Amino acid sequence: MLTSPKNPTIQHIRDLQTRPRARREAGQFIVEGVRLVEEALAAGIIPQTIIHTPDVGPRGETLLAGFRAQGVAPIPVSDTVMQAASDTQTPQGLLAVLPIQPRPLPAAPTFLLILDRVRDPGNLGTILRTAASAGVEALLLPPETADPYAPKVVRAGMGAHFRLPIHTLTWDEIRPITHTLSVFLADAHGEKPYTET
């Protein structure tokens, strides 16, 4: 069992939790809790590192057994180490390091969402979750938009990362994707729902 927050694995996790550049360079992000780890597995994403406290509960134990069967060795950690690794005040006892693997863009998209300069991570996560439910086919994020793999975005997205293609692109990369589509601008104070356009 790991008992030191200074362990290199835990320090790497902390870097991924706190530094967008670390996430980009490593091509990794963090999910916390049984439900998000289950969603990642359902999407075919295998964790690269898993840490857990002894009291992960029955669903957590089932997940850990499945990882062991696939050759992924979960790392038991003390509550103190989990607290150091977690981005939340009350860690859920299970944390996974996942590869950033954006789903591919659809070949002929008809319903894309472009979020320009949405900087609040909680708002971005909520929009991701709503977009996945509303049938958006892909989410495009131009420069100056929050990191979609930041911990608060991942938590607020509640698994949308595993169901929705999310791509950070420049405006020059976005234009050819959208050039055949009708473009609608959304305003928080608008009067007409998007379903009536």
C-alpha positions in Angstrom: 0.0 0.0 0.0 1.3 3.5 -0.9 1.4 5.7 2.2 3.5 8.6 0.9 2.0 11.5 -1.1 5.6 12.1 -2.4 5.5 8.8 -4.4 6.2 9.6 -8.1 2.9 8.1 -9.3 1.0 10.3 -6.9 3.0 13.3 -7.9 2.2 12.6 -11.5 -1.5 12.3 -10.7 -1.3 15.7 -8.9 0.3 17.2 -12.0 -2.5 15.9 -14.1 -5.1 17.3 -11.7 -3.6 20.8 -11.5 -1.7 21.5 -14.8 -3.3 21.6 -18.2 0.1 21.4 -19.8 0.9 18.2 -17.9 -2.4 16.7 -19.3 -1.5 17.8 -22.8 2.0 16.5 -22.7 1.2 13.2 -21.1 -2.0 12.8 -23.1 -3.8 11.7 -19.9 -6.5 12.9 -17.6 -8.1 11.8 -14.3 -11.5 10.4 -13.5 -12.6 9.9 -9.9 -15.3 7.6 -8.5 -16.8 4.2 -9.5 -19.5 5.6 -11.8 -17.0 7.5 -14.1 -14.6 4.6 -14.2 -17.5 2.4 -15.2 -18.5 4.8 -17.9 -14.9 4.9 -19.2 -14.8 1.1 -19.3 -18.2 0.9 -21.1 -16.6 3.2 -23.8 -13.7 0.9 -24.2 -11.1 3.1 -22.4 -8.8 1.1 -20.2 -7.1 3.1 -17.4 -3.4 3.4 -17.4 -3.1 3.7 -13.7 -5.7 3.0 -10.9 -5.3 3.9 -7.3 -7.9 3.0 -4.6 -8.4 3.0 -0.9 -9.3 -0.3 0.9 -13.0 0.7 1.3 -14.1 1.1 -2.4 -17.4 -0.8 -1.8 -18.8 -3.8 -3.8 -19.0 -2.0 -7.2 -15.5 -0.8 -6.7 -14.2 -4.2 -5.8 -15.9 -5.7 -8.9 -14.1 -3.1 -11.0 -10.7 -3.8 -9.4 -11.2 -7.5 -10.0 -11.9 -6.8 -13.6 -8.8 -4.7 -14.0 -6.7 -7.4 -12.4 -8.1 -9.9 -14.9 -7.1 -7.6 -17.8 -3.6 -7.3 -16.5 -4.0 -3.8 -15.0 -2.7 -3.8 -11.4 -4.7 -1.4 -9.2 -2.5 0.3 -6.6 -3.9 0.4 -3.0 -3.2 3.7 -1.2 -3.9 5.1 2.2 -6.7 7.6 2.8 -4.1 10.3 3.2 -2.5 9.6 -0.2 -6.0 9.5 -1.8 -6.7 12.9 -0.3 -3.5 14.2 -1.7 -4.2 12.8 -5.2 -7.8 13.8 -5.4 -9.2 17.0 -6.6 -12.2 16.8 -4.3 -12.7 17.5 -0.6 -14.2 14.1 -0.1 -12.5 11.5 -2.3 -14.6 8.6 -3.5 -11.8 6.0 -3.0 -11.2 5.2 -6.6 -9.2 7.3 -9.1 -8.1 6.3 -12.6 -5.6 7.9 -15.1 -7.0 7.6 -18.6 -5.6 8.3 -22.0 -7.0 11.3 -23.8 -8.7 9.6 -26.8 -11.2 12.0 -28.4 -13.9 10.1 -30.3 -13.6 10.8 -34.1 -15.5 13.6 -35.7 -18.5 12.4 -37.7 -17.8 12.2 -41.5 -20.8 14.4 -42.4 -21.9 16.2 -39.2 -25.3 18.0 -39.1 -25.3 19.2 -35.5 -22.1 20.5 -34.0 -21.6 22.8 -31.0 -18.8 25.3 -30.9 -18.1 26.9 -27.6 -16.3 30.2 -27.9 -14.4 31.3 -24.8 -16.3 29.4 -22.2 -13.8 29.7 -19.4 -15.6 28.4 -16.3 -14.9 24.6 -15.9 -18.2 23.8 -14.2 -20.2 25.6 -16.9 -18.2 23.7 -19.6 -18.9 20.4 -18.0 -22.6 21.1 -17.7 -22.7 22.1 -21.3 -20.9 18.9 -22.3 -23.5 16.9 -20.4 -26.4 18.8 -21.9 -25.0 18.6 -25.4 -24.6 14.8 -25.2 -28.3 14.6 -24.1 -29.5 16.9 -26.8 -28.0 14.9 -29.7 -25.0 17.1 -30.5 -22.7 15.1 -32.7 -19.5 16.7 -31.7 -18.2 19.6 -29.6 -15.5 21.9 -31.0 -13.5 24.1 -28.7 -11.6 27.1 -30.1 -8.7 28.8 -28.4 -9.4 30.6 -25.0 -11.9 28.0 -24.0 -11.5 26.0 -20.7 -9.5 22.7 -20.9 -12.2 20.0 -21.4 -10.1 17.5 -19.4 -9.7 19.7 -16.3 -11.0 17.9 -13.2 -14.1 20.1 -12.6 -15.1 19.8 -16.3 -14.8 16.0 -16.1 -16.9 15.8 -12.9 -19.6 18.2 -14.2 -19.6 16.4 -17.6 -20.8 13.2 -15.8 -19.4 10.9 -18.5 -20.1 13.1 -21.6 -16.4 12.7 -22.4 -17.0 9.1 -23.3 -20.1 9.7 -25.4 -19.3 12.9 -27.3 -16.4 13.8 -29.7 -14.7 16.7 -28.0 -12.0 18.5 -30.1 -9.9 21.5 -29.2 -9.2 23.2 -32.6 -8.1 26.5 -34.0 -10.6 28.6 -36.0 -8.7 27.7 -39.2 -9.3 24.0 -38.4 -13.0 24.6 -37.5 -14.0 26.5 -40.7 -13.7 23.6 -43.1 -15.7 21.3 -40.8 -18.6 23.8 -40.6 -18.5 25.4 -44.1 -21.5 23.3 -45.4 -23.6 23.8 -42.3 -26.0 26.4 -41.2 -24.7 28.3 -38.3 -26.8 29.6 -35.4 -25.6 31.8 -32.6 -26.9 31.1 -29.1 -27.6 33.9 -26.6 -28.3 33.2 -22.9 -31.0 35.8 -23.1 -32.6 34.6 -26.4 -36.3 33.9 -26.7 -36.5 31.0 -29.2 -35.4 27.4 -28.3 -32.9 25.8 -30.6 -35.5 23.1 -31.4 -37.7 25.7 -33.1 -35.0 26.9 -35.6 
